[in-house]
Amino acid sequence: MTKVPDHIARMIRVDQAGEFGATRIYAGQLAVMGDRGPDSAEIAGMAEQEAGHRAKFDALMARRGVRPTALRPFWDRAGFALGAVTALIGPEAAMACTAAVETEIDDHYSRQLDQLEASGEDPELAAMIEEFREDEREHRDAALAAGAERAPAYPLLSGLIRIGCRAAIRISERV
C-alpha cells in the first residue's frame, strides 16, 4: 500500500468523521420525532444517504490505511445530542440544524474540491466529494423548503451550529 500524503489523509479523515456525525444528528432527530413527525420521512431519506456516504469513506479509509479521528466517541454523542435537542425544539429547528450543517459541509467540500482540482491529484477522492457535495446541497435546500428559517431564533441557532461545524472540521482533520 502506498503511503497517502498527509493532506489527503486529513481530507479523508475529516470527511468520514463528518458523514458519521451527520448520521448521528439524523439518528437523534428521528429518536425524538419518530416516524410520524412532519419531516420524518425526509430526514430518514437524508440519513440513508449519509450512511451511504459514510460507508464509502469507511471503505476508502480501509483501502488507503487512513486512521479515523480519535474523537469518534465524542462526535457520536455530540451529533446525536444536537439532533435530539433541535428536534425537541420543533420540526423547523431540526430542519434549521440540517440547513446549517449542510451549508458548512457544502463550503468545506467546495474548498477541498478547489484544492484537489488545482493540484490535479486524487481524482477518486475528488469525484466522491463532488457527488456527496451535491447530495448535501439537496439536503440543505430541502431543509430550507421545509421551513428551517421559521425555527425559533433561527439566525442564532443557525450561527451557533455553523460555528460548531467549523470547529469540528478543524479538530477532526488532525485528531
Residue, then its C-alpha position, 0 to 999 in steps of 0.5 A: m500500500t502506498k503511503v497517502p500524503d498527509h493532506i489527503a489523509r486529513m481530507i479523508r479523515v475529516d470527511q468520514a468523521g463528518e458523514f458519521g456525525a451527520t448520521r448521528i444528528y439524523a439518528g437523534q432527530l428521528a429518536v425524538m420525532g419518530d416516524r410520524g413527525p412532519d419531516s420524518a420521512e425526509i430526514a430518514g431519506m437524508a440519513e440513508q444517504e449519509a450512511g451511504h456516504r459514510a460507508k464509502f469513506d469507511a471503505l476508502m479509509a480501509r483501502r488507503g490505511v487512513r486512521p479515523t479521528a480519535l474523537r469518534p466517541f465524542w462526535d457520536r454523542a455530540g451529533f446525536a445530542l444536537g439532533a435530539v435537542t433541535a428536534l425537541i425544539g420543533p420540526e423547523a429547528a431540526m430542519a434549521c440544524t440540517a440547513a446549517v450543517e449542510t451549508e458548512i459541509d457544502d463550503h468545506y467540500s467546495r474548498q477541498l474540491d478547489q484544492l484537489e482540482a488545482s493540484g490535479e491529484d486524487p481524482e477518486l477522492a475528488a469525484m466522491i466529494e463532488e457527488f456527496r457535495e451535491d447530495e448535501r446541497e439537496h439536503r440543505d435546500a430541502a431543509l430550507a423548503a421545509g421551513a428551517e428559517r421559521a425555527p425559533a431564533y433561527p439566525l442564532l441557532s443557525g450561527l451557533i451550529r455553523i460555528g460548531c461545524r467549523a470547529a469540528i472540521r478543524i479538530s477532526e482533520r488532525v485528531 
